[in-house]
Amino acid sequence: MVPKIILEVAVFGVEAALSAIKAGANRIEFCENPLEGGTTPSHGSLQTLISKTSIPVFPIVRPRGGDFLYTETEFEVIVEDIKFIKSLGYKGAVVGFLLKDGSIDIKRTKAIVDLAAPMEITFHRAFDRCHNPFQAIEDLIHAGCKRILTSAQVPNVMEGLNLLKSLVDKAAGRIIILPGSGVRAKNCRQIIDAVGAIEIHSSARIAVTSLMEYTNPLMKENLQSTQVDEQEIKAMLEALI
C-alpha cells in the first residue's frame, strides 16, 4: 500500500490555523508575524488553538526574525517557550540554531530535543542557511530531530529538486526531509515524485482585506491580514492522493 503523504500547512494566527484544519491539513506549523518569516505565537494564541483541535500542531519557537544565531538571553526565552508549549500538550515544535560559521548548533539543538521530549522537533529552514547540508543532516540526526524543513537552499523548492533528492537519499529514512517554499497544488505531486518525500509543506497563503467600513485615508494603510486558501489546501490534498 502506498503510504499517505502528509500535508503540513504553515499558518500565521489562530483563525488561519482553524481554516487550514477545516480544509483538511494533516499537520499545522503554527506561527505569527509573517513579515518576520514567522515567530513564536503568543501564550494566548497557543492556549486558544490547543483547545480547538486534535490534529498535530507544531508551534514555531523563534523569538525574533533575522538570523538563527541567538544570544544566551534569546536562548533562555526559547527554553521557556518550549516548556510552556510542552505543558499545553502540543505534539511538536519547530526550531533552528546555527553557529557563526554556518554549521548546525548541535549543542543547543540537542538540548531543546531533550527538553521537549516526547514532543517531536522539526528543524526549520535555518537548514537552508547552513554551509554544508549533508553534514547538517548527520548533525541533526545526532541531535535527535524528527524532520528537516527545507527548500534545498534556494528560495523556491522547484529550483532545488536535484539537491532535495540527494538530501532525501542521504537521510535514508533516518530523518524526514520535508520540502517547503513555493509548494502549491500545481506542483506538489511533481515534487513528491521527483524526490521521494513522504511529507510536504505549504503556507497556501493569501492576503485578506480588512472588513473595516471606515479607515483613515491619512494613514495610508491597506490593513491586510495573512490567511490560508482553503480551496488550495483541498486541491493539494487531492493531488497527493
Beta strands, then each sheet from edge to edge (+ up, - down):
strand 1: 6-12
strand 2: 27-31
strand 3: 57-59
strand 4: 92-95
strand 5: 120-123
strand 6: 147-150
strand 7: 176-179
strand 8: 199-202
strand 9: 205-208
strand 10: 225-228
sheet 1: 3+ 2+ 1+ 8+
sheet 2: 4+ 5+ 6+ 7+
sheet 3: 9+ 10-
end
